[in-house]
Amino acid sequence: RSVFERLAREIPDRPIRVLEVGCAHGKLFEDIDGTFKVDYIGIELREDFVAQARERFAGRANCRIVQGSASEPGILAQGWGADSGRESGPDIVVALETLEHIPESNCVRVVENIAALKPRLFVLSVPVEVGPAVWIKNVSSWLMGYIRHREYTWAETFWAGLYKLDRLPAHGVEHKGFDWRWLAQTVRHNMRIVETRTHPLAILPPALSTSVFIVAVPRKPD
């Protein structure tokens, strides 16, 4: 919300153009619409989520849901061209708890496609699945009777907490084996990271945080 408040001050005369990667049921749109003037497009791979989002926001002229993979060439630009009546390019691209569910080879393409759009801001959040944070999260999940720890064996939890991801299966589309540091480096190769926050408390180092929140901007031409 603080990021959107800043954008609203910078763009007071028109809606903020928002592109969300992995929009699922459209929760972000629900949270920001009404509070901020937005022109929103969500990209979602799962057809059932797309159907639910379209049903929820049917008739909302400022919301469009596109079904497809953000790694496909050109799909992120879909909807922003002159033929759609929209100005070219989003102001902000958002990917919340999404990129960890994309295989690394495709995730690189997603980040490259986002960078090519040159939005004012790229905002993403992903879980921390390396370091002591994994021990804290998985043991807490077990104590609470939650399900997240079941993705791991206890041996895998142990090794992930020691940053020994070579002892785990290669990362696929789940949390296990995901390394946020790799993703941050991928973003850094394509854009300039201006802020990295940790959750639930900003004072915690990533090793003890449940997730990280990254804000990036386009690189200036050399």
Buried (B, 14 or more C-beta within 10 A) or exposed (E): EEBBEEBBEEBEEEBBBBBBBBBBBBBBBEEBBEEBBBBBBBBBBEEEBBBBBBEBBEEEEBBBBBBBBBBBEEBBBBBBEEEEEBBEBBBBBBBBBBBBBBEBEBBBBBBBBBBBBBBBBBBBBBBBBBBBBBBBBBBEBBEEEEEBBEBBEEEBBBBBBEBEBEEBEEBEEBBBBBBBEBBBEBBBEBBEBEEBBBBEEEEBEBBBBBBBBBBBBBEEEE
